[in-house]
Amino acid sequence: MLTTPKAERLTLVIYGLRNSGKSSLTNNLLRTSASIVSDRPGTTTDPVVHAMEMGPLGPVSVVDTAGFDDLDDELGSMRVERSERKLETADIVLFVTRGDVPPTAQEEALAERLRRRNLPCLTVLTFADSGICDEKSVFAPGFRKILVDNRSGHGIEDLDMALQRFSDKIEREITPLEGLVQAGEMILLVTPIDASAPKARMILPQVETIRDILDKDCVMTVTTEKRLSHCYDALKERPSLVITDSQAFSEVGAALPEDQLLTSFSIVFARKKGDLGFFVESLGKLKEVPPGGRILVLEACKHHRMNDDIGTVKIPNLFRKKVRPDVSFELKQEIPSSNELRNYDFVINCAGCMVTRREMMKRVSLLKENKIPGTNYGLFLAWGKGLLPRALEPFPVEHALYRSVSF
């Protein structure tokens, strides 16, 4: 259970002022000394992420953050900024505040901000052994309060139970094939094994899709693009759906009957992690990329770059061939601020398998706010290789949207 990928975990963010007891609370939740605890303000610097199982909530990433009042210098401001990013993509927030002192103006403002976000949140009143002041007893009235003494651990069981009650209120990600297949159907997966494939294992979208096929009581066949024709002809039952790696779209599309339902892992994950409709609609904006345009490629993980790397070689080459030859490309792992984002004319995201849906949707939200069109690897490759609208046929709404877009 503890090996569940971070991208498939709920995110529980522990947030509060410096020296409010956040790290001690983290250790008590985890039942271990995972976070360093000190009376010195600013002990926690970068957000620290711990994996745990939490009953009905399932696998959770517990994030211990720096105090949001750590603004004494530039380094402190950087810590606050990183903690703020975690707060923005949280599924649940533990707002930690000392129970024995009145709330600060900063805490009052944070409580109101969290209330407006309508996010599952608990107010944890620490230092409960020192008594609870009147102001804190009525603080943040919209959130349930849990009294905790970090020294003795008193109140941790109550906190555990309160957290688990959020299980039915969490917006969970759909599974890769939700609504696409029925029990008993045959699914064919095409998974190239080339220089970019991880040694002796499969990439995460392939693994998650295989597990989802099993969960949905379907039958599957897995092959490479080199053996696809032989495998397809040998099947006694026609597949309800073929899912391929995006980079093999051309070969797979040519090898299959034109009426065979086909899509890619990346397009499946565009729906699972992000806004498939926005990604499809943005393809129509490719014609608006100006001469000398700047294109941002956003990936969510770091990996060793091969000679034919998808983000730095294949996507740029195809873009220059199909859209404009006179554009520049930049690759980043994190989406820039709005001011910097406005310098780009188009954004191409990876499939997002290494981030949560909340994180991907935060990217999408920033793109929409700044009126920057963006798509993802799978959709761009399918468009560039002439596989659209075919690769969208499993998604009727987005298929119709694509056909309405002007190219």
C-alpha positions in Angstrom: 0.0 0.0 0.0 2.8 2.4 0.8 4.2 2.0 -2.7 1.1 3.5 -4.2 2.3 6.3 -6.6 2.1 9.8 -5.2 0.0 10.8 -8.1 -2.7 8.4 -7.0 -2.7 9.4 -3.3 -4.9 12.0 -1.6 -2.9 15.0 -0.4 -3.3 16.0 3.2 -1.5 19.3 3.9 -0.6 20.4 7.4 -0.5 24.2 7.4 0.0 26.9 10.0 2.3 29.5 11.6 5.8 28.7 12.7 6.1 26.8 16.0 2.4 26.0 16.0 3.1 22.2 16.4 2.9 21.1 12.7 5.9 18.8 12.7 5.0 17.3 16.1 1.5 16.7 14.8 2.9 15.1 11.6 4.9 12.7 13.8 1.9 11.8 15.9 -0.2 11.1 12.8 2.5 8.9 11.4 3.3 7.3 14.7 7.0 7.9 14.0 9.7 10.6 14.2 9.6 11.5 10.6 9.7 15.3 10.9 12.4 17.2 12.8 10.9 19.0 15.8 12.5 22.0 17.5 11.5 25.1 19.5 13.5 27.1 17.0 11.2 28.9 14.4 11.6 27.8 10.8 12.8 24.2 11.5 10.8 22.9 8.6 12.0 24.3 5.3 10.8 22.6 2.1 7.5 20.7 2.3 8.2 17.2 3.5 5.9 14.4 2.1 5.2 11.2 3.9 3.2 8.2 2.7 0.6 6.5 4.9 -2.7 4.5 4.8 -5.6 6.2 6.5 -8.5 3.8 6.7 -11.4 4.7 4.3 -9.4 7.5 2.9 -6.9 5.0 1.5 -3.4 6.0 0.5 -2.5 9.5 1.6 0.5 11.8 1.2 0.9 13.7 4.4 2.7 17.1 3.7 4.4 18.9 6.6 5.0 22.5 5.5 7.0 25.5 6.6 5.2 28.2 8.6 3.3 30.6 6.4 4.6 33.5 8.4 8.2 32.7 7.6 8.7 36.0 5.7 11.7 37.4 7.5 14.0 37.1 4.5 14.2 36.0 0.9 14.8 32.4 1.8 11.8 32.3 4.1 9.6 33.8 1.4 10.7 30.9 -0.9 9.8 28.4 1.8 6.3 30.0 2.1 5.9 30.0 -1.7 6.6 26.2 -1.9 4.2 25.5 1.0 1.6 27.6 -0.7 1.8 25.5 -3.8 1.1 22.4 -1.8 -1.9 24.1 -0.1 -3.3 25.0 -3.6 -3.4 21.3 -4.6 -4.5 19.8 -1.3 -7.5 17.4 -0.9 -7.7 17.9 2.8 -6.1 20.7 5.0 -5.2 20.5 8.7 -5.1 24.1 9.8 -2.8 24.0 12.8 -2.9 26.7 15.4 -1.9 27.0 19.1 -5.0 26.8 21.2 -3.6 28.8 24.1 -3.1 32.1 22.3 -5.5 34.3 20.3 -5.6 34.0 16.5 -3.4 36.4 14.5 -4.6 38.5 11.7 -2.8 36.2 9.3 -4.6 33.2 10.7 -8.0 35.0 10.5 -7.3 35.7 6.8 -6.2 32.1 6.1 -9.4 30.7 7.8 -11.5 32.9 5.5 -9.6 31.9 2.5 -10.0 28.2 3.3 -13.7 28.7 3.9 -14.1 30.2 0.5 -12.4 27.3 -1.2 -14.9 24.9 0.4 -12.2 22.3 1.0 -12.4 19.6 3.6 -10.6 21.2 6.5 -10.1 20.7 10.2 -8.8 23.2 12.7 -6.3 21.5 15.0 -5.8 23.4 18.3 -2.4 22.3 19.6 -0.8 22.9 23.0 -4.1 21.7 24.5 -2.4 20.9 27.7 -1.9 24.7 28.3 -5.6 25.4 28.0 -7.8 26.9 25.2 -8.2 30.7 25.2 -11.7 32.1 24.6 -10.8 33.6 21.2 -9.6 30.3 19.8 -12.7 28.4 21.0 -14.8 30.5 18.6 -12.1 30.8 15.9 -12.9 29.6 12.3 -16.5 28.7 13.1 -17.0 26.9 9.8 -14.5 24.1 10.6 -14.6 21.4 13.2 -12.0 21.8 15.9 -9.9 19.0 17.3 -7.9 19.6 20.5 -4.4 17.9 20.5 -1.6 17.7 23.0 1.4 16.7 20.9 3.4 15.8 24.0 1.0 13.1 25.2 -0.7 12.3 21.9 -4.0 13.1 23.4 -6.5 13.9 20.7 -4.7 12.1 17.9 -7.3 9.3 17.8 -10.1 11.9 17.6 -8.2 13.5 14.7 -7.8 10.2 12.9 -11.5 9.5 13.1 -12.5 13.0 12.0 -10.2 12.7 9.0 -11.6 9.4 8.0 -15.1 10.9 8.0 -14.0 13.0 5.0 -13.8 9.9 2.8 -17.2 10.5 1.2 -16.6 14.2 0.7 -13.4 13.9 -1.3 -13.5 14.4 -5.1 -11.6 11.4 -6.3 -10.0 10.8 -9.7 -11.8 8.6 -12.2 -10.0 5.4 -13.2 -8.4 5.3 -16.6 -11.2 3.4 -18.3 -14.2 4.6 -16.3 -17.2 4.6 -18.6 -15.2 3.3 -21.6 -15.5 -0.5 -21.1 -17.9 -3.1 -19.8 -17.2 -6.3 -17.9 -16.2 -9.2 -20.2 -15.0 -7.0 -23.1 -11.6 -7.6 -24.8 -9.1 -4.7 -24.6 -5.9 -4.7 -26.7 -2.9 -2.7 -25.4 0.0 -1.7 -27.6 3.1 -1.0 -25.5 6.3 -0.3 -27.5 9.5 -1.5 -25.9 12.1 0.9 -27.2 15.1 3.0 -25.9 12.8 5.3 -23.9 11.0 2.5 -22.1 12.0 1.9 -18.5 14.2 -1.1 -18.0 12.4 -4.3 -17.0 9.1 -2.5 -16.2 6.3 -0.5 -17.8 5.4 3.1 -17.5 2.8 4.2 -15.0 -0.2 4.8 -17.4 0.2 1.3 -18.8 0.4 -0.3 -15.3 -2.7 1.6 -14.1 -4.7 0.8 -17.2 -3.8 -2.9 -16.8 -5.0 -2.9 -13.2 -8.2 -1.1 -14.2 -8.9 -3.7 -16.8 -8.6 -6.4 -14.2 -10.8 -4.4 -11.8 -13.5 -4.1 -14.4 -13.5 -7.8 -15.1 -12.4 -7.4 -18.7 -10.0 -9.5 -20.8 -6.8 -8.0 -22.2 -4.1 -8.8 -24.7 -0.8 -6.8 -24.6 1.6 -6.6 -27.5 4.2 -4.3 -29.1 3.6 -2.4 -32.3 6.0 -4.8 -34.1 3.7 -7.8 -33.3 0.4 -6.0 -33.6 -0.8 -7.3 -37.0 0.0 -10.9 -36.0 -1.6 -10.5 -32.6 -4.7 -8.8 -34.0 -5.3 -11.4 -36.6 -4.9 -14.2 -34.0 -7.6 -12.8 -31.7 -10.8 -14.8 -31.7 -12.7 -11.8 -30.5 -12.5 -8.3 -31.9 -11.3 -5.8 -29.2 -13.8 -3.3 -27.9 -11.0 -0.8 -27.6 -7.3 -0.6 -28.6 -5.1 1.7 -26.5 -1.6 2.5 -27.8 1.4 4.5 -26.7 1.1 7.9 -28.5 4.5 7.6 -30.1 3.3 4.5 -32.1 0.1 6.1 -33.3 1.0 6.0 -37.0 2.0 2.4 -37.1 -0.9 1.2 -35.0 -3.5 3.2 -36.9 -2.2 1.9 -40.2 -2.2 -1.7 -39.0 -5.8 -1.7 -37.7 -9.2 -1.7 -39.6 -10.5 1.8 -39.9 -13.6 1.0 -37.9 -11.6 -0.3 -34.9 -12.0 1.9 -31.9 -8.6 3.3 -31.0 -7.1 5.8 -28.6 -3.9 6.3 -26.6 -2.8 6.1 -23.0 -2.0 9.8 -23.0 -5.5 10.7 -24.2 -7.0 8.5 -21.6 -4.9 10.3 -19.0 -5.8 13.7 -20.4 -9.4 12.9 -19.3 -8.4 11.3 -16.0 -6.0 14.0 -14.9 -7.1 17.2 -16.7 -9.6 18.8 -18.9 -9.9 16.8 -22.1 -12.3 19.3 -23.7 -10.0 22.2 -23.1 -7.0 20.2 -24.6 -9.1 19.3 -27.7 -10.4 22.9 -28.2 -6.9 24.3 -27.9 -5.8 22.3 -30.9 -7.8 24.8 -33.0 -5.5 27.6 -31.7 -2.4 26.1 -33.3 -3.0 28.1 -36.4 -2.8 31.3 -34.3 0.8 30.7 -33.1 2.7 33.7 -34.4 6.0 33.8 -36.3 8.8 33.3 -33.7 6.3 32.0 -31.2 7.4 30.6 -27.9 6.1 27.1 -27.0 6.2 25.7 -23.4 6.5 22.0 -22.8 5.4 21.0 -19.3 6.5 17.7 -17.9 5.7 16.4 -14.4 8.7 14.2 -13.8 12.5 14.2 -14.3 14.1 11.5 -16.4 17.2 10.8 -18.4 16.9 12.4 -21.9 17.4 10.0 -24.8 18.3 11.1 -28.4 14.6 10.8 -29.4 13.1 12.2 -26.2 9.5 13.0 -26.7 9.4 16.4 -24.9 12.7 17.9 -26.3 13.0 16.1 -29.7 9.8 14.5 -31.1 7.2 17.1 -30.1 9.4 20.1 -31.3 10.2 18.3 -34.6 6.6 17.5 -35.3 5.4 21.0 -34.3 7.9 22.7 -36.6 6.8 20.3 -39.4 3.0 20.6 -39.0 2.5 24.1 -37.4 5.4 26.6 -37.8 9.1 26.0 -38.4 10.2 29.3 -36.7 9.3 28.7 -33.1 11.3 28.2 -30.0 10.7 25.6 -27.3 11.3 25.6 -23.5 10.8 22.6 -21.2 9.9 23.0 -17.5 8.7 20.7 -14.7 6.5 23.4 -13.0 4.1 25.8 -14.5 5.4 29.4 -14.3 3.7 32.3 -12.6 1.0 34.2 -14.6 3.4 37.0 -15.5 5.9 34.6 -17.1 3.2 32.3 -18.5 1.9 35.2 -20.7 5.2 35.1 -22.6 4.2 31.8 -24.2 1.9 31.3 -27.2 1.1 27.6 -26.6 1.6 25.0 -23.9 1.9 21.2 -24.4 1.6 19.1 -21.2 2.7 15.6 -20.6 0.1 12.9 -19.7 0.4 14.0 -16.1 0.7 10.4 -14.7 3.1 11.6 -12.0 0.9 14.4 -10.6 -2.6 14.4 -9.0 -5.6 15.6 -10.9 -5.7 18.7 -8.6 -2.2 19.6 -9.6 -3.0 19.2 -13.3 -6.2 21.1 -13.0 -4.3 23.9 -11.3 -2.2 24.1 -14.5 -5.3 24.1 -16.7 -6.9 26.8 -14.5 -3.8 29.1 -14.9 -3.8 28.5 -18.7 -7.5 29.5 -18.9 -7.1 32.6 -16.6 -4.3 33.8 -18.9 -6.0 32.8 -22.1 -3.1 30.5 -23.1 -4.1 27.5 -25.2 -2.7 24.2 -24.1 -3.0 20.5 -25.0 -1.2 17.3 -24.0 1.3 15.0 -25.7 -1.1 12.3 -26.8 -3.6 14.7 -28.4 -0.9 16.7 -30.2 0.8 13.5 -31.5 -2.6 12.2 -32.6 -3.4 15.5 -34.4 0.1 15.7 -36.0 0.0 12.1 -37.3 -3.5 12.4 -38.7 -5.2 10.2 -36.1 -7.8 12.8 -35.1 -10.8 12.7 -34.8 -10.4 8.9 -34.8 -8.5 8.7 -31.5 -11.4 10.6 -29.9 -14.1 8.3 -31.0 -14.3 6.6 -27.5 -15.1 10.0 -26.1 -18.3 11.2 -27.8 -18.5 14.7 -26.3 -14.9 15.5 -27.1 -15.1 13.8 -30.5 -18.0 16.1 -31.4 -16.1 19.1 -30.0 -13.1 18.4 -32.2 -15.3 18.2 -35.3 -16.7 21.6 -34.5 -13.3 23.2 -34.1 -11.9 25.2 -37.0 -8.5 24.2 -38.3 
